[in-house]
Amino acid sequence: MVDTIWPADAVNGAPLYSGRKLRQTQSPLQVMGTSARPLGARTGVRPGTPTNTVTVTSTTWTCKPIAGTADVVAAAEAGPYTFAFDANATGALAAADGSHDRIDIIYIQIDDPAEGDSTSAPAATRKYFAGTPGSSAAPAPPVARSFVIAQIAVPRSGGGSPSVTWVAPYTGAGVVPVRSTTELDAWAAPDGTVAVQLDTGAVVPRVGGAWRKRTTDNGWSVDHLMSGKRMYRRQFAPWSSPNPFGAAGGSFWVQDRTTGLTPPAGRAWDDFSIRVDVWPTDITNNAEQQVLRGNLTKATGTDPANLRIFNPSGISVATTYQSVACSVTLTEL
């Protein structure tokens, strides 16, 4: 067992630092990769690394400057390596096969003889490995302590030009707090970044080079999902009326529960998957304190009044509800 503190000056030769000890002390700054690696991290390149970091011609591959983390030693007590390359690396592309396409790879390799990998000197390098002609699968790197950042599709001779697919994993970035919309707008973060606005509490993802902020549309609050689709939600003030469902398995019309329920501007109900949540806000029976998950169903026509909320038959309505609340959520198909 080794207990390590860093940074701190050694006094009378203690502590005695090693590469492994220093990697261990990097782990608090990293996102954990798996529960089996308590001092490990998520392998990958920095979020925001350009997808054109690797390029290719008919004869040459190039990898531009890049930095990241490699958690490639299996021992539970081993920490992650960080690496950085500040200049381009280039190499020759193997000649195209005369009859078959193939897939080549560019990968990051970590060498550390102190961790028993049979190499002679510590190093991090960008390397190229040619795949097998005729195989539709990309090859694995020839060494275990490595990870792939790009695949190169090499057509058969005369079949066109090679092309690159960026496949590098990204290290964890976490959620970044910002104080206001002004601060958020001033930050041109990479796609996939998630921020939380401290002034509103809104969680805002970065997609397609823009912050997907919560907006409003025809009375609906609008959130932009990481998929690029939008989710609309309206919550209505509690409705104070006894037993609005009437009986187990009963129902009531949305028009009886809401006011002015219309789709977002320029949209139709059929554009969305629709969910209704209904819940009693003042009841004493614990068995009834679960959310009443309703279903929105449409009768003929497109009038919003034809939307009905159903009470699941397994939920008792024997107790007189003093107040019932309702929210409607639309998700783009």
C-alpha positions as CSV (number, residue, x, y, z in Angstrom):
1,M,0.0,0.0,0.0
2,V,1.3,3.4,-0.9
3,D,-0.2,6.8,0.3
4,T,0.8,9.7,-2.0
5,I,0.6,13.4,-1.7
6,W,1.4,15.8,-4.6
7,P,2.7,18.4,-5.1
8,A,4.9,18.6,-2.0
9,D,8.7,18.8,-1.7
10,A,10.4,15.7,-0.4
11,V,12.0,16.1,3.0
12,N,15.0,13.9,3.8
13,G,14.3,11.9,0.7
14,A,10.6,11.2,1.6
15,P,8.3,10.8,-0.1
16,L,10.2,9.1,-3.0
17,Y,8.2,9.8,-6.1
18,S,7.8,7.5,-9.1
19,G,5.9,7.8,-12.3
20,R,3.1,5.6,-11.0
21,K,2.7,7.7,-7.8
22,L,2.5,10.9,-9.9
23,R,-0.1,9.3,-12.2
24,Q,-2.1,8.2,-9.1
25,T,-2.3,11.8,-8.0
26,Q,-3.7,12.9,-11.4
27,S,-6.7,10.7,-10.9
28,P,-8.7,13.2,-8.8
29,L,-8.6,15.6,-11.8
30,Q,-10.0,13.0,-14.2
31,V,-13.4,11.5,-14.8
32,M,-13.3,7.9,-13.6
33,G,-13.5,5.3,-16.5
34,T,-14.8,2.2,-14.7
35,S,-15.6,1.2,-11.1
36,A,-12.9,-1.5,-11.4
37,R,-10.2,1.2,-11.8
38,P,-10.6,3.4,-8.7
39,L,-7.5,5.4,-9.8
40,G,-8.1,5.2,-13.5
41,A,-9.7,7.6,-15.9
42,R,-11.6,7.8,-19.2
43,T,-9.3,7.2,-22.1
44,G,-9.6,9.8,-24.9
45,V,-8.6,13.1,-26.4
46,R,-9.6,16.5,-25.0
47,P,-13.2,17.6,-25.7
48,G,-13.1,20.0,-28.6
49,T,-10.3,18.3,-30.5
50,P,-11.1,18.9,-34.2
51,T,-12.4,16.0,-36.1
52,N,-10.0,16.8,-38.9
53,T,-6.9,16.2,-36.7
54,V,-6.0,13.3,-38.9
55,T,-5.8,13.8,-42.7
56,V,-4.7,11.6,-45.5
57,T,-3.6,11.7,-49.1
58,S,-3.1,8.8,-51.5
59,T,0.4,8.3,-50.1
60,T,0.7,10.0,-46.7
61,W,-1.1,10.2,-43.3
62,T,-0.8,13.2,-41.0
63,C,-1.8,13.7,-37.4
64,K,-1.9,17.3,-36.1
65,P,-1.1,18.3,-32.5
66,I,-3.3,16.6,-30.0
67,A,-3.5,16.0,-26.2
68,G,-5.4,13.6,-24.0
69,T,-5.4,10.8,-21.5
70,A,-4.6,7.1,-21.8
71,D,-5.7,4.7,-19.0
72,V,-4.0,1.7,-20.5
73,V,-2.4,-0.2,-17.6
74,A,-4.7,-2.9,-16.1
75,A,-3.4,-2.9,-12.5
76,A,-6.0,-1.4,-10.2
77,E,-3.4,0.8,-8.5
78,A,-2.1,2.2,-11.7
79,G,-3.1,5.8,-12.6
80,P,-3.7,7.3,-16.1
81,Y,-1.1,8.7,-18.4
82,T,-1.5,12.2,-20.0
83,F,0.1,13.0,-23.3
84,A,0.6,15.9,-25.6
85,F,2.0,16.3,-29.1
86,D,2.9,19.8,-30.2
87,A,3.8,19.2,-33.8
88,N,2.5,17.2,-36.8
89,A,3.4,13.5,-37.2
90,T,3.4,12.0,-40.7
91,G,4.0,8.6,-42.3
92,A,3.6,6.6,-45.4
93,L,0.3,5.1,-46.3
94,A,0.5,1.5,-47.4
95,A,-0.2,1.0,-51.1
96,A,-3.7,0.2,-52.1
97,D,-4.5,-3.5,-52.8
98,G,-5.2,-4.4,-56.4
99,S,-8.5,-6.1,-55.7
100,H,-9.9,-5.2,-52.3
101,D,-10.7,-2.2,-50.1
102,R,-9.3,-2.1,-46.6
103,I,-9.4,-0.1,-43.4
104,D,-6.3,1.2,-41.7
105,I,-6.0,2.9,-38.3
106,I,-4.1,5.7,-36.6
107,Y,-3.6,5.1,-32.8
108,I,-1.9,6.4,-29.7
109,Q,0.6,4.1,-28.1
110,I,2.0,4.3,-24.6
111,D,5.4,2.7,-23.7
112,D,6.5,2.4,-20.1
113,P,9.1,-0.2,-19.2
114,A,8.6,0.5,-15.5
115,E,5.1,-1.0,-15.9
116,G,6.5,-4.2,-17.6
117,D,5.6,-3.7,-21.2
118,S,9.0,-4.9,-22.6
119,T,9.9,-1.6,-24.2
120,S,13.2,0.2,-23.6
121,A,12.1,3.8,-22.9
122,P,9.0,5.7,-21.8
123,A,7.2,7.3,-24.8
124,A,3.8,8.3,-26.2
125,T,3.6,8.1,-30.0
126,R,1.1,8.4,-32.9
127,K,1.3,5.3,-35.0
128,Y,-0.2,3.8,-38.2
129,F,-1.3,0.2,-38.8
130,A,-2.6,-1.1,-42.2
131,G,-5.7,-3.4,-42.2
132,T,-6.4,-6.5,-44.1
133,P,-7.6,-6.1,-47.7
134,G,-11.1,-7.4,-48.1
135,S,-12.0,-7.1,-44.4
136,S,-14.9,-4.8,-43.5
137,A,-13.7,-4.5,-39.9
138,A,-11.0,-2.1,-38.7
139,P,-8.0,-3.9,-37.2
140,A,-7.1,-3.6,-33.5
141,P,-3.8,-1.9,-32.6
142,P,-1.0,-4.4,-32.5
143,V,-0.1,-3.5,-28.9
144,A,-2.4,-3.5,-25.8
145,R,-1.5,-0.2,-24.4
146,S,-3.0,2.0,-27.1
147,F,-6.3,3.4,-28.4
148,V,-7.5,4.2,-31.9
149,I,-8.2,7.9,-32.9
150,A,-9.0,7.5,-36.6
151,Q,-9.8,5.0,-39.3
152,I,-8.6,5.4,-42.9
153,A,-10.7,3.8,-45.6
154,V,-8.4,2.8,-48.5
155,P,-10.2,1.8,-51.7
156,R,-8.8,-0.8,-54.0
157,S,-6.3,0.5,-56.6
158,G,-8.2,2.7,-59.0
159,G,-11.2,2.8,-56.7
160,G,-10.9,6.4,-55.5
161,S,-9.1,8.4,-52.8
162,P,-8.5,7.4,-49.2
163,S,-10.8,9.0,-46.5
164,V,-10.6,9.5,-42.8
165,T,-13.3,8.7,-40.1
166,W,-12.6,10.3,-36.7
167,V,-13.3,7.7,-34.0
168,A,-11.4,9.1,-31.0
169,P,-13.2,8.9,-27.6
170,Y,-13.3,12.0,-25.6
171,T,-12.3,12.4,-22.0
172,G,-14.9,13.5,-19.5
173,A,-15.7,17.2,-19.4
174,G,-18.4,17.5,-16.7
175,V,-21.0,20.2,-16.4
176,V,-19.6,23.8,-16.2
177,P,-21.4,26.5,-14.2
178,V,-21.8,29.9,-15.7
179,R,-23.4,32.9,-14.0
180,S,-25.6,34.3,-16.8
181,T,-26.6,34.1,-20.4
182,T,-24.0,36.8,-21.1
183,E,-21.3,34.6,-19.8
184,L,-22.7,31.6,-21.6
185,D,-22.8,33.4,-25.0
186,A,-19.2,34.6,-24.6
187,W,-18.0,31.0,-24.4
188,A,-17.5,29.3,-27.8
189,A,-17.2,25.8,-26.3
190,P,-16.9,22.6,-28.3
191,D,-20.0,20.6,-29.2
192,G,-21.0,18.2,-26.4
193,T,-20.2,20.7,-23.6
194,V,-22.9,21.1,-21.0
195,A,-23.3,24.2,-18.9
196,V,-25.7,25.1,-16.1
197,Q,-26.8,28.7,-15.7
198,L,-26.6,29.7,-12.1
199,D,-29.1,32.5,-12.5
200,T,-31.9,30.3,-13.9
201,G,-30.8,26.7,-13.1
202,A,-31.2,25.8,-16.8
203,V,-29.0,23.0,-18.1
204,V,-27.8,23.9,-21.6
205,P,-26.0,21.6,-24.1
206,R,-23.8,22.8,-26.9
207,V,-25.0,21.3,-30.2
208,G,-24.1,22.3,-33.8
209,G,-21.9,25.2,-32.6
210,A,-24.7,26.8,-30.6
211,W,-26.0,26.7,-27.0
212,R,-29.4,25.1,-27.0
213,K,-31.0,27.4,-24.5
214,R,-34.5,27.1,-23.0
215,T,-36.9,29.2,-24.9
216,T,-40.7,29.6,-25.2
217,D,-43.1,28.9,-28.0
218,N,-46.8,29.6,-28.0
219,G,-46.9,29.1,-24.2
220,W,-44.6,26.0,-24.2
221,S,-41.2,26.0,-22.6
222,V,-38.7,24.6,-25.1
223,D,-35.6,22.5,-24.3
224,H,-33.1,21.5,-27.0
225,L,-32.0,17.9,-26.6
226,M,-28.5,16.5,-27.4
227,S,-30.1,14.6,-30.3
228,G,-30.9,17.9,-32.0
229,K,-34.6,17.5,-31.4
230,R,-36.8,19.7,-29.2
231,M,-38.9,19.0,-26.2
232,Y,-41.9,21.2,-25.3
233,R,-43.5,21.3,-21.9
234,R,-46.4,23.1,-20.2
235,Q,-47.5,22.7,-16.6
236,F,-50.9,23.9,-15.5
237,A,-52.0,25.3,-12.2
238,P,-53.6,22.7,-9.9
239,W,-57.3,22.1,-10.6
240,S,-59.4,22.1,-7.5
241,S,-62.3,19.9,-8.0
242,P,-63.3,16.6,-6.2
243,N,-62.6,13.3,-8.0
244,P,-61.9,14.8,-11.5
245,F,-61.6,11.2,-12.8
246,G,-64.9,10.1,-11.4
247,A,-63.8,6.5,-10.9
248,A,-60.9,4.2,-11.3
249,G,-60.3,4.0,-15.0
250,G,-62.2,7.2,-15.6
251,S,-61.0,10.1,-17.7
252,F,-61.5,13.8,-18.3
253,W,-61.0,16.0,-21.3
254,V,-57.9,18.1,-21.5
255,Q,-60.1,21.1,-22.3
256,D,-61.6,20.6,-18.8
257,R,-58.2,20.7,-17.2
258,T,-56.3,23.2,-19.2
259,T,-56.8,26.6,-20.9
260,G,-55.7,27.3,-24.4
261,L,-53.8,24.1,-25.1
262,T,-52.6,24.4,-28.7
263,P,-49.5,23.0,-30.4
264,P,-46.3,25.0,-30.7
265,A,-46.5,27.6,-33.5
266,G,-46.8,26.1,-37.0
267,R,-46.8,22.5,-35.7
268,A,-49.4,19.8,-35.4
269,W,-50.0,17.2,-32.7
270,D,-48.9,14.5,-35.1
271,D,-45.4,16.0,-35.1
272,F,-44.7,14.8,-31.5
273,S,-44.8,11.9,-29.1
274,I,-47.1,13.2,-26.3
275,R,-47.1,12.5,-22.6
276,V,-49.3,13.7,-19.8
277,D,-48.4,13.6,-16.1
278,V,-51.2,14.0,-13.6
279,W,-50.8,13.9,-9.9
280,P,-52.8,14.8,-6.8
281,T,-51.3,17.6,-4.8
282,D,-53.3,17.1,-1.6
283,I,-54.0,13.5,-0.5
284,T,-53.5,11.5,2.6
285,N,-53.6,7.9,1.3
286,N,-49.9,6.8,0.8
287,A,-51.0,4.3,-1.9
288,E,-52.2,7.2,-4.0
289,Q,-49.1,9.3,-3.6
290,Q,-47.7,8.1,-6.9
291,V,-47.8,10.1,-10.1
292,L,-50.8,9.2,-12.2
293,R,-49.2,8.5,-15.5
294,G,-51.8,9.4,-18.1
295,N,-51.9,8.8,-21.8
296,L,-52.8,11.4,-24.3
297,T,-55.1,9.9,-27.0
298,K,-56.7,11.6,-30.0
299,A,-60.2,11.2,-31.2
300,T,-61.1,12.2,-34.8
301,G,-60.0,15.6,-35.9
302,T,-57.2,17.8,-34.8
303,D,-59.0,19.9,-32.1
304,P,-56.9,19.9,-28.9
305,A,-60.2,19.4,-27.1
306,N,-60.1,15.8,-28.5
307,L,-57.2,15.0,-26.2
308,R,-58.2,13.0,-23.1
309,I,-56.3,12.1,-19.9
310,F,-57.0,8.6,-18.6
311,N,-56.5,7.4,-15.0
312,P,-54.9,4.0,-14.9
313,S,-57.4,1.5,-13.6
314,G,-55.0,0.3,-10.9
315,I,-55.1,3.7,-9.1
316,S,-57.9,4.2,-6.7
317,V,-59.8,7.4,-6.7
318,A,-61.9,6.7,-3.6
319,T,-60.3,9.6,-1.9
320,T,-61.6,13.0,-2.8
321,Y,-58.7,14.9,-4.4
322,Q,-58.6,18.4,-3.1
323,S,-56.4,19.4,-6.0
324,V,-55.0,17.8,-9.2
325,A,-52.0,19.1,-11.2
326,C,-51.2,18.3,-14.8
327,S,-48.3,18.8,-17.2
328,V,-48.1,18.0,-20.9
329,T,-44.7,17.1,-22.6
330,L,-44.2,17.0,-26.4
331,T,-41.0,15.5,-27.9
332,E,-40.3,15.9,-31.6
333,L,-40.5,12.7,-33.6
